[in-house]
Amino acid sequence: MVHKVSTDGIPADLQLEFWREAINDYFIRFDMKLNSETPSFAAQFIQHADGPITFSEVVSDGHTVVRKVPGQMDGDDDYYLLLIQRHGTSQIEQAGRSVLMRPGDLVLCHSCSPYSMNMPLAFHHDVLMIPGNIMRHALRTPERYTALAVPNQKGAGRLFMSFIDSLRTTLPELDERSASSVANATVDLLCAALLATPMDEIPLNSSLQQYHLQRLRLYVQTHLADPDLSVERIAIALQLSKRHLHALFDSQPTTLNAWIWKERVDAARRALAAPANAHRSITDIAHSLGFKSSAHFSRLFQSAVGMSPRDFRSMASGEG
């Protein structure tokens, strides 16, 4: 299905409002304003909507749009929008990040988080609108990649751009079954391009950081007994890079490795103080919490608690 909308023929004083309503109907809801006082506003788009993903070409005079959340959201408004700058420039802001788009640039936005797009002069965008559930099925935490310039000069990014350039000319020829298959290929190639973004350019926003910290802590606390627990093993289990794991602890009072040993010592304190463990040896408790060496355990415990494991156990039982 193809939709075409243009402000041609609309009275000049009604053109912006007409455009706003069209964008809200065919894309998502925005607040919109002109960047300058002009007697008229020229804009048009053509949208192909034969599958789960819509592809649109938007050509317009300059203006600013602002997406507000949650007041403008409902259950059908969870989309990722990939903007491809064909002409002009755009300033995109989301999640505390800002990126200036020039011709050829790709930037991802998410409708469930506030963002703004400022196009100071006439522009041309290609826009892919992808349902949020489809993006999250293909890529873990795609919101990490919003408002970042997606590399497209080589590798997966260049392949994706070549695919999109070809798609623009072949879309009218696709039937519904083909459109669905092409949509899947589009998302897969987009995710490959996003994953090529250098890790040091992908910031950790606070909510996402807390989410991954909780995952990390839960994994460590449920695997303390594993003597081979390591950053590398955690990274594999959580599907995060080692660099990412260490970055999560940049704002914490200790390093990741030091925190793991602290968790083991704290667990040992609880075990040594528990009457139910009175029959267990100190060595047995240490080994059950991932310590390979009794001497190593004693040194760490003494350093953290200020007394030996034996003295602590005696004090906790009331014998000291």
Helices and strands as residue ranges (DSSP letters): E 2-6, G 12-14, H 15-26, E 31-34, E 43-48, E 54-60, E 63-67, E 79-87, E 90-94, E 97-101, E 106-110, E 115-119, E 123-131, H 132-138, G 142-145, H 155-170, G 171-173, H 176-195, G 199-201, H 206-221, H 231-238, H 242-248, H 256-273, G 275-277, H 282-288, H 294-305, H 309-317
